Amino acid sequence: MFGELFESYWWLLFPLGFFIAQGWSSFMRYKRAQSKIELLKTYAAAGKEPPADLVAALDVDRHGRGDGHDDDESGGYGKGGGVFLVVLFSGLSAVFAFVGYSGWLGGEQTSMYFVALILGVLAAAFLASSLFGRRRNR
């Protein structure tokens, strides 16, 4: 049963992996903010003024991305991250299209083309975001 399910829906591992990675990123962002708040509490208990950079970092965590990326230079994906995503999804799209064309998996050509189409649309979306996101942020 599980083998047949995995054989038919193996491609769901990709969105599941993305979901897990985003959850981990959110958890780590929460832990960073929590540690900054603890540091502020330490300054308050000692009766000292906290550094302005620490307070500004908490403000970025609350209002901005706050995950270490510099949106002004990178279009929101870190240095070169937008290019990486375009290349990644274009490559995955090409692999799925080739597998569908070559017939390596038997009669699954239609589903391979469908997955390739979805990944191609994602690559185009990341390309547009990389190109036009830089102008929007400046």
N, C-alpha and C positions, 0 to 999 in steps of 0.2 A: 504493500500500500504506500508506504513512505517513499520507496524507490520510484514508483510511478508518479507520485506527486512531485518529487524533486525533478524527475526527468521532464515533466511537462512545464513546470513553473520555476526552473532554475534561475531564470533571468530576474526573478523578484529579489534575489540576493543583492543586486545592485542598489535598488531603492532602499532596501532594509539596511544595508551598510551605510548609505548616506544618512538615513534617519538616526542610526546609532552614533555616527560621527558628529552630527549636529547636536544630539543630546549631550554627548561628552563635552563638546565645545561650550554649550550653555552651562553645564555643571562647573567647568573650570573657570568660566567668567564669573559665576556666582562665588566660587571659592576665593578668587582674587579680590573681588569687592569686599567679601567678608573679612579677609586679612587686612585690607586697608582700613576698614572700620575698627577693627581691633587695635590697629596701630594708632588711630585717632583717639580711641579710648585711653590708651597708654599715655599719650601726650596730655589729655585732659586730666587724668589722675595725677600726673606730675605737675600740673599747673603751668605747663608750657604751651606756647603757641605752635600749632603744627605748621610744617612747611607749606607754602602756597602750592607747590607742585603736587603734594599729596591731596590737598583739597580739590585741585583742578582735575586730578586723575579720577577722583570719585565722581565729579561732575560729568566727566566724559563717559564713565561707566553708566551713569544714569540716563544721559541724553543721547550720546553717540554710540558708535559701535563698541568702543572701549575694549577691543580685543587685541590691541597692539598694531593694528593696521593704520597706515597713514592714508586716509581717503583722498587727500588732495593730489598726491603723486601717483596713485595706483588705480584710480577708478573703483576703489572699494574692495579689491581682492588681494591686497598685498603686492609687493614688488614682483611683477611678472605673472601674478596669479591669473589674471584675465587671459593672457596668452596661453598659459598652461591649460586652462579649462577649455579653450577653443581647440587646441591641439588634441587634448584628451578625448573630447566628445567627437571630434572629426575622425580621429583614428578608430574609435570604437564603432562609429557609424560605418566606416569603410570595411572594418572586419566583418560586421554583421552582414553588410551587403555582399561581400565576397563569399561568405559562407552560404548565404541564400542562393547566390548565382551558381556556385560550384556544386551545390547539392550534397555537401558533406553529411548533413543530418537527415538525409532521406527526403520525405515529403514535407518538410518544414519550411519551404522557401517563402511562403507568404508571411509566416510569422517572423522570419529573419528580416525580410524587407520592411515589415512594420516596425520592428525594433530599430532597424537602421534609420528609418524615417524619423522616429521620435528622437534618436540621438543626434541626427542631423539638424533637426529643429532646435534642440538645445544648444548645439554648437553655434548655430546662427544667432541665437538669443544672447549667448555669452560674447560673441563677436560684436554685436550691436551695443551691448552694455559696456564693453571695453572701449569701443570707439566713441560713443556718445556720452558715456558716464563721466569721462574726464572733463569734457566741456561743461557738463552740468555742475560739477563740483567746484569749478574755479570761479 
